[in-house]
Amino acid sequence: MDDVWHDVVETPYYANTGSVMLTTVLYGENYADRPLRLGAPGMYRVRVSCRRTTPEIPGFEASEGDLWRMQFWAAPGTPQPPRWLARSRPAVPSGRTGWQAVLGLPCQEVLHAVQVAAAAGNATEEQIAAAYQPWSSSSGDWSGPLAEDLSDYAVQLGVPAPATRQELLRLLVAAGLVITETSAEVTRYRPSASPPPVEEVLRLPDEQVTMIRRQDAFHRYTSFAADLAAVAVWSPGCTVSATLEELSRQLLATEEEIHGAIRYGTERGLFSTSGDEGVVMAMPRLPPPPEVGRIARRLE
C-alpha cells in the first residue's frame, strides 16, 4: 500500500489507564469492548495520519473512503508540543461570504444542484432540475412554491422576486454566486469560483453584517486556533515562545494565518500575548457553570 499520507499531526497523549477507548475518538460503538492497550499508564506520543480519497458528493470535504491511522509510542520525560508533519489543505480555510446566512436553505439547495450538474459537465437548467435534491423534509420540490420571502433582496439585485427554486437561479446569477455561459442558444450554469461577500452586494443592517463577520471568523479560525492553543498548553508554562518562522514550520501554516489565529484566539480569551512577537500564553478555561434545572431534576 502507498505510504503517502495527506495529513499528519503528532501530539502528546497522557494515558492514565494505559489504554485508549476508541469510542471516545470515533464516536461509535464498533470498538466499545476492544480498548487499544498501550502499556503502562503514563505519557505517550501519538501520530494521527489521514489518507484522503475523492468525496462521493461534490462540495463535501470528507469521504467514506478516507483512511485514518493512529500510532502510539511511550514518550517519558518532558512532553514535546504538537507539530504538523503534513497538511493537504490550508491551515485556515477560505472565508465564508455570508450568503448562506442571508438567503437561507433553498438557495443552498439550488447552489448544490448547480454544483452537481456542473461537475457532470452539462449544467443546463434541465440538468440542474434533475440534480436537485431537497435537504430537509420541509423543502419543496423544484417547481414548488418558496416559503421564504426574498423580495427585498430581489429588488436590490434588479430581478423579479423568486417564487420557486427554479426562479432562484436568476437571483443567484444576479448576486454573482452563479455564472452563466450561452452557446448555440443553450445556457449553462456553474458556481462562481470567487463569489463576492454578501455585504458588498446587498444593503444589510449593521448588526447583521457584524454577525456574518463573526460567523466567518469562527469558521476560519476555530480549528487552527485550537492547534495553536494545543502547542501553548503542552509548552513549558503554557507559553509559546518562538518566532513566526519557527511556528510556521511547526504548524505548517503561513505567518499571515498565524497572525490571524492569534488575533482571533486573543479576542475569544484563548490566549494572551506579550509585547514580544511570537510569545503566546494559553489562558485557563473555566468549567461551564452547572445546569441548575438539570441538577434540580436529579435531586427530585
N, C-alpha and C positions, 0 to 999 in steps of 0.2 A: 504494500500500500504506500502511496506517495506520502512522504512525511512533511509536506508543506502545510503549515497551519496559518490561517489568516489573522487570527487574533490570539495573542499570548500575553498573559499577565501573571506575575509572581507576587505573593503576599505572605506575610507571617500568618500562622494559624495556631492558636492555643487549644489543644485538645485536653480538656480536664478529665476525660474518661479514657483517653487513648483510642477513641473511636469517632467515626463520623456517621451520623444518621443521614442518609441521602435524602430522606423525605423533607428535611429542612432546607435542602438545596434545590430539589427538583419540584417541590410542592405536589408530590404524588404519593401513592401508596404502593407502587410497584416494588420498592425496596424496604418496606416498613419493617420486616423481620430479618433483614440482611444488612446489618451495620458493617461499615468498612473498618476493619481493625487496623490501626496504625502501629500500635505498640504501646509502650509505657506512656502514661499521661505526661504532658509537657509541651514544649514549644516545637512546632513543626513549620515547614515552609511548603506552600502548595503552588503548583504551576497549573493554571487553567488555560486550556487551549481550545480554540474553536476552528473547525474547518467548515466553511460555508458552501452551500450549494445555491443554485438559482432558485429564487422564490417561486412557488407554484402560482401565486396570484400577483399580477403586475401591481406595483406600487407598494408592496409589502417587503419588509427587510428580512424577516425571519423565514426559514423554510423548515419543513418537517424532516428534510434530509440533512440538516446541519448536524455535524458530529462534534461532540464535546469530550475532552479528556482532562482528567484531574490526576496530577502526580504529587504525592506527598513524600517528604523525607524529613528525618529528625534534624532540627536546627537549634541545638542548645546554645546558650550564650546570649549576647545582646541581639535582639531581633533587628534585621535589616529592613528598611522601609520597602513598601511595594514598588515594583517597577514594571513597565510595559516593555515587552520584547518584540511585539508586532501589533500593528493596528491596520485593519483593512479599510477603515473609514476615518474621517477627521475626528479628532477628539471632541470638537464642538460641531454639532450638525448645523446645517444651514437654517436660517431663521424662518419662522412662520410669518406668513403675510397677513394673517388676521381675517381672511375672507371666510374661513370656516365658522368663526365666531359670529360673523355678521350675517351671512347668507343661510346658515343652518344646514341641516342634514340633506334636504332634497338636492341642493347644489353639489354637495359632496358625492351623492349617489350618481348624479349626471356626469360629474367630472371623472369619476372612476369608470363609468361606462365609456367615456371618450378615450380614456387611457387604455382600456382593454381592447377596444376596437382599433385604435391606432397601433397597438402592439401587433395586431393581426395584419396590419398593412393596408386596411381599406376602411377608414373611419368615415363613411358616409352617414347621413342621418339615419338611414335604414339599418346600417350595421350597428350604430350606437344604440338604437332602439332594441335591437336583438341582444346586445351585450348588457343592457340594463338589468340590474338585479336589486330589488329593494333590500335595504339593510335592516329594516325594522318591520315588525308586524303592523305598525301604524302607517307605513309608507304605502303610497298608492302605486298603481301601475303607470306605465309610460304616458298614457294619454289621460289618466285620471286627474281630477281637479286638485290643485295645490291648496293645502290648508293655510300655508304661510302667506302673509301679505307683504310682497316685496315691491309694492308700487312706488314707494318713496325712493328707493334705490334705482328703480327703472327710470323714473323721471330724471334723476341726476345723470343717468347714463344715456338718456335720449332714446330709449327703446320702449315699446309697449310693455305694460305690466304683464308678467307671465302668469298664465292661469293653469298651465300643466307643466310637467317636466320636459316635454318636448319643446315648449316655448322658452324654457330656461336657457337653451342653447344660445339664443340671441343675447340674453343678458350676460352670459359668461363670455361671449365674444366681445361685447361692448366693454366689459370690465377688464379685458386683457388676460383672462385666465385660459382662454381657448383661442387658437389661431386657425383661420380658415385659408384654404387654398383651392382655387377653382380652375379646373382644366377640362376642356371639352364639355363644358356646361355641367360638370359634376363637381359639387363642393364637398371637400373632405376637411375633417377637423382633426386637430391634435392639441394636446395640452401645451401651454406656454412653458418654455424652459426656464424663464425667469419672470414670473408674474409680479406685478407691482404691489407694494404694500397697500392694504385697503385704505388707510388714511390719506394716501397720496391721490386716491381716485374719488373717494366719497367724502362728503362733509359729515362728520360724526361728532357727537358730543365729546367734550374734553375727557370726561370721566371714562367713556367707553374706550377712547384711544389709550388712556393710561392702563386700563385693564388689559387691553390687547397686547401692549408692550410688556406688561408683567408676565402674561402667559407665554409670550415669545421668549423672554429671558429664562423662565422656568424650563421650557422645552430645550433651550440651547445649552444651558449651563449646569443644570442639576446633576447630571451624571458625571461630568468632568470635575465639577466642584467636589463631588464625593471622592473622586480619585485623589485630588489634592489634599482633601481632609484626611484621607487614609494615610497618605505619606506623612502628614503632620502628626497624627496620632501615634504612629509607630516610630517617630523620631525622638531622640532624647529631649525631655522637657516638653513634648508635644509641639516642638518648634522646628520648622523647616528653615534652615539657614543655608541657602545655595544661590548661585547666580541663576539668572533666567536661562542661560545657555545650559547649565547643568540640569535644571528642571526640565528643559526641553528634551534633553537626551533621556532622562529618566522616565518621562511620561509620554514620549513620542508625540509631542504637541508643539505647536508654534508658540513663539513668545507672545504673539497677539492673543492666542487662545488662553494662555496662562494669565495674562493681564486681565482678560475678561472674567475668567473664573475667580480670580482673587477679588475683583471688584464685586462680583455677584455674591460670593461667599461672605465677604465683609458686610455687605448690605443685609444679608439674611442672618447674620450673627453666627456663622460657622467659623469664621476666622477673625483674628485681629492682626494688624500689621504694624510694624515699627517703621521708623524713618528709613531704615536700610532696605534697599531693593532686594527682593528675594527672601526676606525674613517674614515668615507666616506662622502664626501660632493658632492651633486649634482651640476653639472655645468649648468649655464643658457644656454638655447638653443635659438640661434638667429632665427628669422623667415626666411624662404627661400627667396632669392632675387626674385624680380618680374620678370616675363617673359616679356622681352621688346617687343617681337613680338606680344604677346597677347594684351598688353596694347595699342600698336600702332594700332592694328586692331580695338580695342574698340573706339579709338579716330577718326577713319576714318568716 
